């Protein structure tokens, strides 16, 4: 197995001149590590950078906070730590005074390849703020753990952009975080952004082929198995189902007290596509939805990651739950939006929810937004930093 060299390692090697002796900010989280598990902050200090401030995305620099839980700034530490996830949308961008005195901002975040995972959008917002403040942005690239070629779920309607999709991209987008930030920098004329690319990464690689250790980037992304199901599993956040939070297998396990796990498993097996086995189970989440109550549900066991289509599999789960007593759509505020159902923000098109309510065929649900997906595919290679075969 070949080992991929992440951007952080290249920055600390041949690219050390870019940070040595400079006043640097660092946007990072627990997975911002080298292959030997050394954190980016320590790597930068050893490289001679003057690390003046740390910035944490959703869940915080240390990754302790749960989903949609605001994180406070920490000015008592040796290095000031600023939260980029608070009580409102404005909290997602750094204040200009936080960037004052910095020469460069290093961004090193592990993404999981799905539009809803907010770290790429925190990186984009940081790049925009740094451009306005005259601060250079250096993005240390990392693998898309799902590969760099497979797409699922069409780009959202522009009016449904939100923090779970700040720009219009497919649900499973096939890009690295460096490619997304560089794409937005090019589109928006942000001349302050550069990417330190990986070495040895190929677009067809999944994370288990990189030779890199997996470090959970957020509390409910504990394993690569979690990342594999997440482009579908996160849809459950738009429902009253428990999506496995409060269990040891988030997004792989899901259900509710009223769900017949055996019936749902049969439906998913019949309609969810290849590459997985849905296994009926009961579970009791320790926190989050239905905390402390016994739930019926399913665990998704991925048997062939190459053929498994998580977006399809979990749409099948939603279709299989329609009509179950107590199942419904989340209507509370979701990621700073309180006037749009969460599922519409996640799928990017209200036609999907309407189709589920009407009992539409799964292939018809998957075809929603096909024109937008075709448009994306035509320009897909323009966003690539790393060459590779197209579809």
HELIX and SHEET records of a PDB file:
HELIX    1   1 UNK A    7  UNK A   12  1                                   6    
HELIX    2   2 UNK A   16  UNK A   18  5                                   3    
HELIX    3   3 UNK A   40  UNK A   46  1                                   7    
HELIX    4   4 UNK A   89  UNK A   92  5                                   4    
HELIX    5   5 UNK A   96  UNK A   99  1                                   4    
HELIX    6   6 UNK A  119  UNK A  133  1                                  15    
HELIX    7   7 UNK A  158  UNK A  160  5                                   3    
HELIX    8   8 UNK A  177  UNK A  188  1                                  12    
HELIX    9   9 UNK A  207  UNK A  209  5                                   3    
HELIX   10  10 UNK A  224  UNK A  233  1                                  10    
HELIX   11  11 UNK A  234  UNK A  238  5                                   5    
HELIX   12  12 UNK A  261  UNK A  271  1                                  11    
HELIX   13  13 UNK A  310  UNK A  321  1                                  12    
HELIX   14  14 UNK A  342  UNK A  347  1                                   6    
HELIX   15  15 UNK A  350  UNK A  358  1                                   9    
HELIX   16  16 UNK A  362  UNK A  366  1                                   5    
HELIX   17  17 UNK A  370  UNK A  379  1                                  10    
HELIX   18  18 UNK A  380  UNK A  383  5                                   4    
SHEET    1   A 6 UNK A  80  UNK A  83  0                                        
SHEET    2   A 6 UNK A  50  UNK A  56  1                                        
SHEET    3   A 6 UNK A  23  UNK A  28  1                                        
SHEET    4   A 6 UNK A 104  UNK A 108  1                                        
SHEET    5   A 6 UNK A 136  UNK A 140  1                                        
SHEET    6   A 6 UNK A 193  UNK A 196  1                                        
SHEET    1   B 3 UNK A 253  UNK A 256  0                                        
SHEET    2   B 3 UNK A 294  UNK A 302 -1                                        
SHEET    3   B 3 UNK A 276  UNK A 284 -1                                        
END                                                                             
